[in-house]
Amino acid sequence: MATSAPIPIPVPSTTPAHVAVPTAVHIETVQPAVGEVATTTQVDNTTPESSASSGPRVSLLKERISGEYTTEKEKEFNSAAGCIAYFNSPSGHVTKYGESAARLKLEVKPFTSQIARIRITDAGRTRWEIPQTHVPIGADIPSSVKYPESTDYKVLLGEDGKDAGFAILRKSDDVAVFDTRGTSLAYTDQYIEIGTQLPKETFVYGMGEVTGPFCREPGHRYAFWARDAQTPEHENAYSSMPMFTGIHGGKAFGVYLHNSNALDMIYTDDDVMTYKIVGGIVDFFVFLGETYGDVVKQYQYVTGFPQIPPYWSLGYHQCRWYYDTTEKLDEARQKSIEAEIPTDVFWLDIDYMEKYKLFTLDEERYPSFVDYVEKEIHKDNHKLVAILDPGIKNKVDGYKPWDRGTELDIFIKNGNTGLDFVGKVWPGHVVFPDWTHPKIHQYWTEMLRDWMKLMPVDGIWHDMNECSNFVNGDVNEAGGSALIDDILIPSDTETVADMAKAAAEGVAIDQNAMKRGEAKPEPPPAFDPKRPPGLTNPPYSVNHGGVNWPLNARSISVETTHYGGEIEYNVHNLFGHLNCRTTYNSMLEIKPDERPFILTRSAFAGTGKYASKWLGDNFSHWSSMRWSISGILNMQMFGIPHIGADIGGFNGSPSEELLIRWFQLGSMYPFCRNHNMPNTPPQEAWVTEAVATVARKYLTFRYRILPFWYTAYSKVSERGGSVVQPVWAVYPPSPEKSSTEVKRVLQESNDAFLINKRLLVLPVVSPGQKSVTAWFPQGVWYDAITGEVLSGARGMWRTVDAPLDRIPIFFRGGSIIPMHYNKSGKTTVDFRHGGLALHVYLDSKGKAKGSLHWDDGKTFSSPKSKITLTAEMDADLNILTLTVDGTFGYLSTHNPTEITVRELFVVAETGDFKRLHTRVYLGFTQTRTFEL
């Protein structure tokens, strides 16, 4: 890709002592892909490569690099459950990407009986690996289940003196779920390659954050390097989650690489997953499954269980960049109330700040704001969330965030000068907090405490925390117009795309990126063959931005240093995660008993313990809406269940049809928010009567089933799992299905999803569509709105009507769904106050079961109830027996109605239904009989 005016990247005069810089590369050793003839060279004249050699380029999809390692005969330890072995490379061996480490140490150990941990390290020296303090591993599971003597897998090592391959086999079926035999292994200072042969005909899911189909397609080089990108397909975006789940032969397995460096995962059509990593070590966790749900839980056993969000955060959120006065914010609230749109939360983007400076309030545009929040917003039981980007405006006299940060010396440093690293975002020149610094908690808590006196917010929104930078590196090294410390404030007509283009500092804009909706500078090539390989010139270029951009493209320079000598090259992907952890811990100090609500754009393994997430700056396109479903399913897998996308799209202007369909789908998102950019048409729920009618209907339905949602979150916070699932993951196709039919279900039914395993959602994802064809698992399914009954003894594809005012949603027979009794309300407070209803959807045997987890929804100290519900109808459909059991801690003595069932709604497979008003106080074990 040509660049007409690149921003130069300076070569550091010195390199930090702890960073190994490879020597010049002389020898290229390229192995064919598994199944490819060794003499074949595939020429690729379109994909940029990071190689100093000239001549035809081998496609990186097929390129295999080998250190020619062989297995030592003597082992420190070797058993069916684990081993410690060593691999040797020939003396002086050099690959295309650097000199091979002479001796590698392989450690395979049982993390649990169903999780194998694989570490491959350089036996000759210590390298960077993620500290336990940054991302705790296994912190949420009891020690009794860790490091067992017996396992559900066995380890096979390659033959002594030959290929350094090994495999993890699941004992139950002898399937190799991780298998490096016959694939590649390379290990240099700045390049690691390792491949695993997947079982044939494996379906692959995960690998985020990458926009696109949920079932991943072979033939892609997926990059993992957190990036401010407006949801381009098949490219790296805001988070790094190098984890995938494979489905093979009706069983699931998973693989997670615990590595924070930049890397590619290359998935090829020969069923090989190849990892190309530019630093750190190999640290895999292999999950045996055997179900998809098992894999999701096993991943969270390693990375931590998600938080349970505050109850109010499960309601509807209304946001807009450009509620830039108190009057505009209040207008949004009043229109919401007038249109009877249930709404819990209103949001402020960077408009509220004084010249976009963090922790400030423009009191001219938001006068007497504390009074307004307390006497208007909070009086109406609404909540307020405001944005906090990470960049601190520098060199401003009397600006406490800058002065105090300088005093405590908590900003990250330029690796060449030792001075504060200076980037450029909305307020102009900024510095960035070092989330690893021992004084960062003190600093951040002080700033938040002071800020909340100006802004009595109920939650915090962290944006731009990849970390985003409008300059390629430090402004002082980029030079040119980057040195101008100007404030980027939109005019009356500018959009975000216009501002991003203006922020490109005079660098040519990549027109292909513009077509994708991204306005950003086209950086120089990632590898410069005229310079020696090193930290800022790694010999291998990950597929950053889909075009092998350098790692500092629109971000912090990789040689930037953090506390203790840690470098951005190693910790970049942790920036958003550590930002959220710091805020979470600060909020615990400020409000010790209140569950924090934090929304983040960037995340890493374990971020779900601290924050919720949204899928970033999407577009008002049908494809953006469709791929939001994939993103939500992926984040469930990655341990961030409270996830959503901007309803209507952040960039652009949705048609009325698209906005209606998006409100239908968005009302079923785990995190439900409408948001868009400045100077685009409004897209709030009241924008037209047609939109308002649909939004009111489905948001009210959402509010009514919040006890059902909340129960799912509570269970996940205690033992892992997901609140939203792929349909096939909960109700797999029956074994007698043909392989073609199973393939269709696993690949084509991923626009549909389940909420808490019992509510089937079938979104419309194409314009003009008036019906949905979807795979229905066997059993009885009840239309949640019309009551229509669909049943079948086996799973089948069905076509159901979906006129513009309807999204097909179905409850599964055999379910008891706890709901709010009230049929309308402004906020979750209104709905909770009115008590509960139980909707009983009987299976073909006249039985149903369900559960309810209940507490005050806001504090850690609240007593909790964990209630199981079972129901059985007599053969004549006249008598229902309801049994209530469990633990009853939350008695709601201030309002007993809150935990009182006021209505039973019972529907049978015949379509007959009964509605009964009653009073069942859920404060003790009981069995009740109802004559319907």
C-alpha positions, 0 to 999 in steps of 0.5 A: 500500500503506497503512502504519499506522506508518511509520518517518520518513525524514529530509530531509538538511539538506545534500547532498554537493557531488558529488551532483546534485539535480534541480530541481522537475518541471513537464513530463511527456513520456510516450511510448507503448510500441512498437506502442502508440497514442500517444493511449492512456493505461493507468490503473493503480490498483494499482501505486504510482508515484513521481510528484508529479502527480495524476490517472490514472497511466500503468502503468510497464510501458507508460510511456515517457519521452523527452528528445526527443533528435536526432542531430547531423550532425557525428560525431567518428568513424563506422565500421562497428565504432564511432562517437562521436556526439552527441544533443541535447535541446531547450533547457530540456526537462524530463521527468516525472522531471527536466530533460533533459541538453542534450547526450549523447555516444554512444561505440560501440567494439569491446571484442572482435570479438564484444563491442560496448561502448556508452557514453552519457554527459552531455557537459556534466558527469561522473557516477558510473560504476563504477571499474575498481578496484572491478570490473575490466573485461577483466582476464582476457583478453589485450590482443591480443583487445581493441579490434580493428580489425575486428568481427563486428558493424556499427553503424547510426546514426539519421538526422541531425537525427531520432530519436537511435536506433542499432543493433548488427547481427550481420554473420552474419545481419544481426539487430539484437541491440541496437536503440534505434530507435523506443524511448525515451531520457531522461537527467536527473540522477536518471533515465535511460531507454533501450530496446532492441527485441528481435528478434521471438519472442526468448526471454529468460533471466537478469536476476538475482537474481530468483526465478522461471522461467528463461525470463523472462516478459514483463509484469514490472518487474524491479528491481535493488537488492540486498536481504535478501529471502527469495526472493520470486518476480519481486522483487529479492533479494540480488544485482544482475545486470542481464544477459540472454541472448536466443535468437532463430532458433536463435542467442544474443545477450546484453546486460549493463548495467555500472551499480551504481545502482538500476534496473528492467528492464521486459520487455514483450510487444512484445519491448522491454526498457526500462531505467529507471535512477536514476543513473550512466551508460549502459554496455552490453556487447553480446554477439553469441554466436552460441551460448548458451555463447558469450554466457556466455563473452563476459560473463566476458571482460568481468567476469572468469573464476570461481575454481576452488574447493578440492576439498573444497568440492565435497563435501557440506556440513552446516549448521544455525542452532543447532549452538549448542554443541560437543556439538551440532556433534559430534553432527551429525558423529557421526550423519553418520558413523554413517549413512555419509553422505559429508560434508566440511564442517560449518558454524557459524551466528552461534551460536558468537559471544559475543552475536553480536559479530563475530570472537568465540567464546563459550568457555562453549558452545564450550570448548577449541574450537581443540583440538576442531577440530584433534583431532576435526574435522580429524583426521577430514578434515572441514572447518569453515566459520563465518559472518561478517556485516558488522556490527561491534558498536559502543561496546563497551569493549575490543572490538578490532574496534570499537576498531581500526576506530575508530582506522583510521576505516574505518566508513561514515559518516552522510551528514548528520552525518559520524559512523559510520552505525549500523544494527541487526542481530542483536547490536543496534547495529552499524557497517559496514566501508567496503570501498572504504577504503584501510586496509580490507585492513589492518583486515580482515586483522588481524581475520581473523588474530586470529579464526582463532586462536580459530576455525581455520576452513577457509572463511568464510561471508558473510551479510547483505552486501546490506547488510541492516539491520533498520531503515530507515536509521540508528537515530539517524534512525529513532528510536523503538524503533530506538534500543534497543540490544537483542540479538536472540537467539532464544528456545527457540521462536522462528523466524527469521520471529519474530525478523524480525518482532520486529526491525521496530521497531514498524512495521506488518507488510505482511500480503502479505509475511507470506503470502510468508513474509517478516516485515518492516516496510512502509516509507513510500512511496518518493517523497514529493511534499511534498518536493523530489526529491533523493538521498533522494527520487528522482523515479523509484521502482524496483520495490524489493520489488515495491511501489516501496519506498524504497531505504533500506528495511531497508538502509543510507541512500542518503546514507551516504558511503564513502571519497572521497565515494562515496555508498551511492546509487551503491555499494550494489549493490557491497557484497557484491562488495567484501566478498568481494574484501576477504576473498579478498585478506586470506586470500591474505595469511594463507595465501598458497598456499591457495585461499580458500573464501568463500560469499556471499549478495550478489554483483555482476558478477565476484564469481565470481573471489572467492567461491561463492554460495548462493541465500539464505533459501529455503522448504521448498516445492516451488516453492522447490526448483523455482526453485532450478534457475533460480537455479543456471542464472542464476548460471552465466550470471553467472559464479558456477558454484559455486552452490547452494540450501539442501537442504530449505529454510531456512524451514519444515519439509519433508515426507519426500517433499520432503526425499528429492526435494531430496536427489536434486536437491541432490546434483547442485547445483554447491554442495551444502549442507543448512541450516535455521533454529532451532526447526524440525524437523531435516532432516539426511540421517539424519533418517529411514531413507528419507531417509538411504538416498536421501541416501547413494546420491546423495551417494555418486554425487556423490563418485564423479563429483567428478573429472568436476565438478572438470575442469569447474571447471578449464576454466571458471576458465581460459577462462570458461563454465559447469559446469551448462547448460540442455539446449537450450543444448548440444544445440539443437533441430534447425532442422527443428523447428516453431516451436511445438516449439522454443518448447516446448523453450526454455520448458518443458524448464528443470527439466532441466539438464546437468552438464559437458555430458554428464550429464543431470539430470531432477529431480522437482519436484512432490509425488506425481510418479512420472515425468518428461517431458523433452526428450532431445536426439538421440544415445545416453543411458545411465541412470547408475544402472540402465544403461538405454539410450535412443537416438534419431536426433533430439531428442524428448520422453520420459517416464521412471520416477521412483519416490520413491527415484530421480532420472533421470540419464543420461550422454551416449553418446560420453563418458568420465567420470573417476570415483573408484574407491572406491565409498564413503568419509567425505570427499573425502580417502578418495575421492581416496586410492583412485584413479580409474575411467573409465566409457566410454559409447560412442556409436553409432559405438563411440567416446567422449572425455573429459578430466581436469584434476587437481592437489592440489585446494587450493594455487595452486602445485600442478603440474597435469595436463590430460589428454585421453582417447579410446576406440574399441571394435572392431565385435565389442565385444571390444577397446577402444583407450584413448589418453591425451594432454595435459600431465602435471604432477601426478604425485602422487609421495606416492600414485601410486594417486591418479592411477592408473586402477584400473577401466574400465567400458565400456557400448555402445548395445546395453546390453552392458557390461564391467568391467575392473580394471587399472592405468593410471598417468596420468603420460605419453602412452600408448595401451593396448589392452584385451581385454574 
